[in-house]
Amino acid sequence: MNIINKIFDEFREKKDQIEVSVPNMKKEIQKYLQKILIYGAGSSGIAFLYALKKVGIEPLYFVDSDKSKEGTKCEGLSVISPEQILAKAGQDALVIVCINTDGRRYCKSFAETLRAGGHHGVYDKLRQCGCKNIIDYTYFRRCHELFKDEKYNAPSCSDAYLMEHHEQDIAQVYNYMEDALSKEIFEKITRFRLLDDSIEVPTIAQEKQYFEYGFYEKRIDETFIDCGAFNGISLKTFLKENDYKFEAYYGMEPDPFNYKKLKEYIGTLPEDVQKKLHITEKAAWKDDKGRNLYALHGPGSFLADIGKVNVETIMIDEMLNGKRASYIKMNIEGSEKEALLGAKQTIQTYKPRLAIAGYHKTDD
């Protein structure tokens, strides 16, 4: 038994104190059930909408500060601005904030959570618009049934049942880790997901994104595979950190809006650099049969059955056609495992460094 098993033992001991049933959750928010608004018409907000609908709760609107979303529809709900909340829903509406949050409220009462506050900029804006009842969606993580058999990406809310089922696998991953810092981070993330989201998880600065050369050597012959190239932000950092010295770059970005931005950025680069850049509007996947993309025209676009845009998919092995890769990065909103399967031969042959996001879904 290692420390991970002990965390699961503690979780089982405290489960009755931690977990809130769906009926009890509904009692806590009974007075707001007909006036629930979701702030954030992005991937987390969409995932949370489906979690609520699964238990018979139907929110009224999405709220978003992005003016380009105002007046549009998101999963059948109208998207309104914060300034429209009072006129549309009244000041007694409950606004559930579905973005990354700096609020901490695990296992607190609903009333206490309402008082505690959360993401300062968003909360301040909503209060200025007259909203009295604001809460972070992470409060609902105590209602484990909401996030059971997760389908979409709600990164801050774990499928606790799935974690329990895979306890020994999770403990084994801990055993695989070599250094003390990795073990500490993994232990605290496990504790964060199961027991206490007020815990401080060690982090490092993200200015250099995926190019932390304190961890591995810098190479002038790098062939970088950028899955989820977005608007070129990773490419820009890659070029800067490598002094524009590299062998090749392959960028994959299926969101049409983001792909256009990526092309525009590449067009600003010197010709000798452009010649080494290869980009595709296809999504990294385990086959070439295509998928539906929920295009958010910005960060967070994800492959899902509810996606409105049909996109082409490609395997990294097929894209490279036997050519070398020295570094593969994936931050593709929950599609990482399937994309890795499509890179199997490349990984086995060339042993590239891998930077793989593994937090979008508990199943990751």
matplotlib code that plots the C-alpha trace (Angstrom):
import matplotlib.pyplot as plt

x = [0.0, 1.4, 0.2, -2.3, -4.1, -4.2, -5.9, -8.6, -9.0, -9.5, -12.0, -14.0, -14.0, -15.2, -17.4, -20.7, -19.6, -18.3, -20.9, -24.2, -27.0, -28.8, -32.1, -30.2, -28.3, -31.7, -33.0, -30.0, -30.7, -34.5, -35.4, -33.2, -34.2, -36.3, -33.7, -30.3, -27.8, -24.5, -21.6, -19.2, -20.5, -17.3, -16.3, -16.7, -20.1, -21.4, -20.2, -21.9, -25.1, -25.3, -24.5, -27.5, -29.8, -29.0, -30.7, -33.6, -32.3, -32.8, -30.9, -32.5, -29.5, -25.8, -24.1, -20.8, -18.7, -17.5, -19.6, -19.3, -21.4, -24.1, -27.4, -26.3, -27.5, -25.4, -26.9, -30.4, -29.9, -29.6, -26.4, -26.8, -24.3, -23.9, -25.6, -28.8, -29.1, -31.4, -33.8, -33.9, -33.9, -34.0, -31.6, -32.6, -31.3, -28.5, -25.4, -23.1, -19.6, -18.1, -14.6, -11.3, -11.7, -9.7, -12.5, -12.1, -15.2, -15.0, -17.5, -18.9, -22.6, -24.4, -25.1, -21.4, -20.3, -22.5, -20.8, -17.3, -16.9, -14.7, -13.0, -12.5, -12.8, -15.9, -17.6, -16.9, -18.4, -21.5, -22.1, -21.7, -24.5, -26.8, -26.4, -26.7, -26.3, -23.1, -21.4, -18.6, -19.6, -16.8, -19.1, -21.2, -18.3, -19.6, -22.5, -20.6, -23.6, -23.6, -20.2, -20.5, -19.9, -18.6, -19.0, -17.7, -14.9, -15.5, -11.8, -12.4, -15.1, -14.0, -15.9, -15.1, -16.7, -14.3, -11.3, -12.3, -12.6, -9.1, -7.5, -4.7, -3.9, -3.6, -1.4, 0.8, 1.3, 2.6, 5.1, 6.4, 7.4, 11.1, 11.5, 10.1, 8.5, 6.5, 5.4, 4.3, 2.3, 0.6, -0.3, -1.7, -3.7, -5.2, -6.1, -7.4, -9.8, -11.1, -10.8, -9.8, -9.6, -8.1, -4.8, -1.9, -0.6, 3.0, 3.2, 5.8, 5.6, 3.9, 5.5, 7.6, 4.6, 6.0, 9.6, 11.1, 14.7, 15.6, 13.9, 15.4, 18.0, 17.5, 18.0, 18.8, 17.4, 14.0, 11.0, 8.0, 4.5, 2.0, -1.4, -3.8, -1.7, -4.5, -3.5, 0.3, 1.0, 3.0, 4.8, 5.7, 7.2, 8.9, 10.7, 11.7, 13.0, 14.9, 16.4, 14.6, 16.9, 15.0, 14.5, 10.7, 7.4, 4.0, 0.9, -2.6, -5.6, -9.1, -11.0, -11.5, -11.3, -8.1, -6.5, -7.0, -5.2, -2.4, -1.9, -1.9, 0.8, 2.9, 2.6, 4.5, 7.5, 10.7, 10.5, 13.3, 11.3, 8.1, 9.6, 10.1, 6.5, 3.8, 0.2, -3.1, -6.7, -7.2, -7.5, -5.1, -6.9, -6.6, -8.0, -8.9, -12.7, -13.5, -15.2, -17.6, -15.9, -17.5, -15.8, -15.6, -13.5, -10.9, -9.4, -11.3, -12.7, -13.3, -14.3, -17.7, -20.9, -22.6, -20.1, -21.6, -18.6, -17.5, -13.7, -11.2, -9.0, -5.5, -3.0, 0.3, 1.9, 0.2, 1.0, 4.7, 4.8, 7.9, 9.6, 11.2, 9.6, 11.6, 8.8, 5.1, 2.8, -0.9, -3.4, -6.5, -9.4, -9.8, -8.7, -5.2, -5.5, -6.9, -4.3, -1.6, -2.9, -2.5, 1.1, 2.0, 4.6, 6.3, 6.6, 7.9, 10.4, 11.8, 11.0, 10.1, 9.6, 5.9, 4.0, 0.4, -2.4, -4.1, -6.6, -9.7, -11.5, -11.2, -10.8, -7.5]
y = [0.0, 3.4, 6.9, 6.9, 3.9, 5.7, 8.7, 6.4, 4.8, 8.3, 9.1, 6.0, 6.9, 10.4, 9.7, 10.1, 13.5, 14.6, 13.4, 15.1, 13.2, 14.6, 15.1, 16.9, 19.0, 20.1, 20.9, 23.2, 25.2, 24.7, 28.4, 29.0, 25.9, 28.0, 30.7, 29.1, 30.9, 29.4, 31.9, 30.8, 29.5, 27.4, 23.7, 23.7, 25.5, 23.1, 20.0, 21.4, 22.1, 18.4, 17.3, 19.4, 18.3, 14.7, 15.1, 17.2, 20.7, 23.1, 26.4, 29.5, 31.2, 31.1, 34.3, 35.4, 38.6, 37.8, 40.3, 38.0, 35.4, 37.7, 37.0, 33.6, 30.1, 27.6, 24.1, 25.6, 28.3, 32.0, 33.6, 36.9, 39.5, 40.2, 43.5, 41.7, 39.4, 41.6, 42.3, 38.7, 36.8, 39.2, 39.8, 36.7, 34.4, 32.0, 32.5, 29.5, 30.4, 27.7, 28.9, 28.3, 29.6, 30.8, 30.1, 27.4, 25.8, 22.1, 20.6, 24.0, 24.7, 26.3, 29.5, 29.8, 29.2, 32.0, 34.3, 33.1, 34.5, 33.1, 34.3, 38.0, 39.6, 37.7, 38.0, 41.8, 42.2, 40.2, 42.1, 45.4, 44.2, 43.6, 39.9, 38.8, 35.0, 33.8, 30.4, 28.4, 25.2, 23.4, 23.6, 20.9, 18.5, 17.1, 15.7, 12.8, 11.5, 14.6, 13.7, 10.0, 8.6, 12.0, 12.7, 16.2, 18.2, 19.6, 19.5, 20.6, 17.9, 14.3, 11.1, 9.8, 6.4, 5.9, 6.9, 4.3, 1.6, 2.4, 2.9, 0.3, 1.8, 5.3, 3.9, 2.2, 5.4, 7.0, 4.1, 4.7, 8.3, 8.8, 12.1, 13.5, 16.6, 14.5, 12.2, 15.1, 16.7, 13.5, 12.8, 16.3, 16.2, 12.9, 14.4, 17.5, 15.5, 13.2, 15.1, 18.7, 21.3, 23.9, 22.0, 23.8, 21.8, 22.7, 24.4, 26.0, 29.2, 28.7, 31.5, 29.1, 26.7, 23.3, 24.3, 24.0, 23.3, 22.8, 19.4, 18.3, 19.3, 21.9, 20.5, 22.4, 19.4, 19.4, 18.1, 19.4, 18.0, 20.5, 19.0, 21.8, 24.5, 27.0, 30.5, 29.8, 30.5, 27.3, 27.8, 31.4, 30.2, 27.2, 29.6, 32.0, 29.4, 27.6, 30.7, 29.8, 26.7, 23.5, 20.9, 20.9, 21.8, 20.1, 22.0, 20.4, 22.7, 21.7, 24.8, 26.8, 30.2, 29.2, 27.7, 31.0, 32.8, 30.2, 30.8, 34.5, 34.3, 32.0, 34.5, 37.1, 34.8, 34.8, 32.7, 30.4, 29.6, 29.2, 26.5, 24.3, 24.7, 22.2, 22.8, 21.0, 21.8, 18.1, 16.8, 14.4, 11.1, 7.3, 7.0, 9.1, 8.7, 12.2, 13.5, 16.3, 19.3, 21.7, 24.8, 27.6, 29.8, 30.2, 28.1, 25.0, 23.6, 19.8, 16.7, 15.4, 14.0, 17.4, 19.2, 21.2, 21.1, 17.9, 17.9, 15.6, 13.5, 12.1, 9.8, 11.3, 8.2, 8.8, 12.5, 11.9, 8.8, 7.4, 10.7, 11.4, 13.2, 14.4, 16.1, 15.6, 18.0, 17.5, 19.8, 18.8, 18.9, 15.2, 13.6, 12.9, 9.1, 8.6, 10.8, 8.9, 5.7, 7.3, 8.1, 4.5, 3.7, 7.1, 6.8, 3.3, 4.1, 7.5, 7.7, 11.4, 13.5, 13.7, 16.6, 15.3, 17.1, 14.6, 16.6, 17.3, 14.1, 11.9, 9.0, 10.4]
z = [0.0, -0.9, 0.0, -2.9, -1.4, 1.9, 0.3, -1.1, 2.3, 3.8, 1.0, 1.8, 5.5, 4.9, 1.9, 3.8, 5.1, 1.7, -0.8, -1.4, -3.1, -6.1, -4.0, -1.3, -3.8, -5.3, -1.8, -1.3, -4.4, -4.4, -4.4, -7.5, -9.6, -12.1, -12.4, -13.0, -15.3, -16.4, -16.8, -19.4, -22.8, -23.2, -22.8, -19.0, -19.1, -21.8, -19.8, -16.6, -18.6, -19.6, -16.0, -14.7, -17.5, -16.7, -13.3, -14.6, -14.0, -16.9, -16.8, -18.3, -20.1, -20.7, -19.7, -21.3, -21.4, -24.9, -27.0, -30.1, -28.3, -27.1, -28.9, -30.1, -29.0, -27.1, -26.8, -27.2, -24.6, -25.5, -24.6, -22.8, -21.4, -17.7, -18.2, -19.4, -16.4, -14.3, -17.2, -18.3, -15.0, -12.1, -9.3, -7.4, -10.2, -9.3, -11.6, -11.6, -12.8, -15.1, -15.7, -14.0, -10.5, -7.7, -5.2, -2.6, -1.2, -1.0, 1.5, 2.6, 3.0, 0.0, 2.0, 3.1, -0.5, -1.7, 0.8, 0.2, -3.4, -6.1, -9.3, -8.3, -11.8, -12.8, -9.4, -9.3, -12.8, -12.0, -8.7, -10.5, -12.8, -9.8, -9.3, -5.7, -5.9, -7.5, -7.0, -8.7, -10.4, -8.4, -5.4, -7.1, -7.2, -3.9, -5.8, -7.3, -9.3, -11.4, -12.9, -13.1, -16.6, -17.7, -21.4, -21.8, -20.2, -16.7, -15.5, -11.9, -11.2, -11.1, -11.6, -8.1, -9.0, -11.9, -9.7, -7.1, -9.8, -11.0, -7.5, -8.1, -11.6, -10.0, -7.2, -9.8, -11.7, -8.4, -8.1, -11.6, -10.8, -10.1, -8.4, -5.2, -6.8, -9.3, -6.5, -4.4, -7.2, -8.1, -4.5, -4.0, -7.3, -6.1, -2.8, -4.5, -6.7, -3.9, -0.6, -0.4, -3.2, -0.8, -0.9, -2.5, -5.5, -6.5, -9.9, -12.1, -14.1, -17.5, -19.5, -21.5, -21.8, -23.0, -23.4, -19.9, -20.7, -17.1, -17.5, -20.8, -23.3, -26.0, -29.6, -32.7, -34.8, -33.0, -35.0, -33.0, -33.4, -32.1, -31.6, -30.8, -32.5, -31.7, -33.1, -33.0, -29.4, -28.9, -32.2, -31.2, -27.8, -29.6, -32.0, -29.3, -26.9, -29.6, -31.2, -34.5, -34.8, -35.5, -38.2, -38.7, -37.2, -37.7, -36.4, -36.2, -35.6, -36.6, -35.5, -38.7, -36.9, -35.0, -38.1, -39.9, -37.1, -37.2, -40.9, -40.5, -37.8, -40.0, -42.8, -40.6, -40.2, -42.3, -45.5, -44.4, -41.2, -43.1, -45.3, -42.3, -41.0, -42.0, -40.8, -41.3, -40.5, -39.5, -35.9, -34.4, -33.9, -34.0, -37.5, -40.6, -40.4, -39.3, -36.2, -35.0, -33.5, -31.0, -32.5, -29.9, -32.2, -29.5, -26.7, -25.7, -29.0, -28.5, -30.4, -29.3, -30.7, -30.0, -32.3, -35.1, -37.4, -39.1, -39.4, -41.0, -38.7, -39.3, -37.5, -36.6, -38.0, -41.4, -41.3, -40.8, -43.1, -41.3, -40.7, -37.4, -34.5, -31.5, -29.4, -29.4, -27.6, -27.1, -25.4, -27.3, -24.8, -23.9, -27.3, -26.2, -25.7, -29.2, -30.7, -29.0, -30.5, -33.9, -33.1, -31.9, -34.6, -34.3, -30.6, -30.7, -33.4, -32.4, -28.6, -28.8, -25.7, -24.9, -23.3, -23.0, -21.2, -19.0, -16.9, -19.2, -18.2, -15.2, -17.5, -18.7]

ax = plt.figure().add_subplot(projection="3d")
ax.plot(x, y, z, "-o")
ax.set_aspect("equal")
plt.show()
